[in-house]
């Protein structure tokens, strides 16, 4: 790894000898090396076929989740599921089937 960074990525050729320049050069070189290594993997190549909007949409898939803590325990609920637990459900459900959620959560009507 060090030989690859030193020779292939010119890590030993620092343009300016100030400490801040050395740190910046080293961090940027390691970042570029890591990005290059990432995109050489199968998953990295798959990511190159997706646009930023698609990646953002996938990342936003958990935006409606809540983490509820109780003592040593925690649970992750969809906000609509949590509204059912609190007995304050919305009039219209957009992401879940309320009957299925009640059954799965063991709640009676």
C-alpha positions as CSV (number, residue, x, y, z in Angstrom):
1,X,0.0,0.0,0.0
2,X,2.7,2.5,1.0
3,X,4.7,1.8,-2.2
4,X,1.6,2.2,-4.3
5,X,0.8,5.6,-2.6
6,X,4.4,6.7,-2.7
7,X,5.2,5.8,-6.3
8,X,1.8,5.6,-8.1
9,X,0.2,8.5,-6.3
10,X,3.2,10.7,-5.8
11,X,2.7,10.9,-2.1
12,X,6.5,11.5,-1.6
13,X,6.4,14.5,-4.0
14,X,5.0,17.3,-1.8
15,X,4.7,20.5,-3.8
16,X,5.2,22.9,-0.8
17,X,7.1,22.0,2.4
18,X,4.7,23.8,4.8
19,X,3.0,21.6,7.4
20,X,-0.5,22.6,6.2
21,X,0.4,21.9,2.6
22,X,1.8,18.5,3.5
23,X,-1.3,17.6,5.5
24,X,-3.6,18.8,2.7
25,X,-1.7,17.0,0.0
26,X,-1.6,13.7,2.1
27,X,-5.4,13.9,2.9
28,X,-6.4,14.6,-0.7
29,X,-4.1,11.9,-2.0
30,X,-5.5,9.3,0.4
31,X,-9.0,10.5,-0.5
32,X,-8.4,10.1,-4.2
33,X,-6.7,6.7,-3.7
34,X,-9.8,5.5,-1.6
35,X,-12.2,6.8,-4.3
36,X,-10.3,5.1,-7.0
37,X,-10.2,1.8,-5.0
38,X,-13.9,2.1,-4.4
39,X,-14.8,2.5,-8.0
40,X,-12.6,-0.4,-9.0
41,X,-14.9,-2.7,-7.0
42,X,-18.1,-4.3,-8.4
43,X,-20.3,-2.1,-6.1
44,X,-18.3,1.0,-7.1
45,X,-18.9,0.3,-10.8
46,X,-22.6,-0.2,-10.1
47,X,-22.7,3.2,-8.4
48,X,-21.3,4.9,-11.4
49,X,-24.4,3.9,-13.4
50,X,-26.7,5.7,-11.0
51,X,-27.2,9.5,-10.9
52,X,-27.2,11.6,-7.8
53,X,-31.0,11.9,-7.8
54,X,-31.5,8.1,-7.7
55,X,-28.9,7.8,-4.9
56,X,-30.6,10.5,-3.0
57,X,-34.0,8.9,-3.4
58,X,-32.6,5.6,-2.1
59,X,-31.0,7.4,0.8
60,X,-34.3,9.2,1.7
61,X,-36.1,5.9,2.0
62,X,-35.6,5.9,5.8
63,X,-36.6,9.6,6.3
64,X,-40.0,8.6,7.8
65,X,-38.4,6.3,10.5
66,X,-38.3,7.0,14.2
67,X,-36.1,5.4,16.9
68,X,-38.0,5.0,20.1
69,X,-36.0,4.3,23.3
70,X,-37.4,2.8,26.5
71,X,-34.8,2.0,29.2
72,X,-32.3,-0.4,27.7
73,X,-34.5,-1.1,24.7
74,X,-35.2,0.6,21.4
75,X,-37.3,0.1,18.3
76,X,-37.5,1.6,14.9
77,X,-40.9,2.5,13.6
78,X,-42.4,4.2,10.6
79,X,-44.0,7.5,11.7
80,X,-47.4,6.2,10.6
81,X,-46.9,3.0,12.7
82,X,-45.9,5.1,15.7
83,X,-49.1,7.1,15.3
84,X,-51.1,3.9,15.5
85,X,-49.2,2.9,18.7
86,X,-50.0,6.4,20.2
87,X,-53.7,5.9,19.2
88,X,-53.5,9.1,17.1
89,X,-53.5,7.7,13.5
90,X,-53.7,10.0,10.5
91,X,-56.9,10.0,8.4
92,X,-55.0,8.8,5.4
93,X,-52.0,6.4,5.4
94,X,-49.5,6.8,2.6
95,X,-46.8,4.2,3.3
96,X,-48.3,1.5,5.4
97,X,-51.4,-0.7,5.6
98,X,-52.8,0.2,9.0
99,X,-54.5,-3.2,9.5
100,X,-51.3,-5.1,8.7
101,X,-49.3,-2.8,11.0
102,X,-51.8,-3.4,13.9
103,X,-51.6,-7.2,13.3
104,X,-47.8,-7.1,13.2
105,X,-47.5,-4.9,16.2
106,X,-50.0,-7.1,18.2
107,X,-52.5,-4.2,18.7
108,X,-56.2,-4.8,19.0
109,X,-58.7,-2.3,17.5
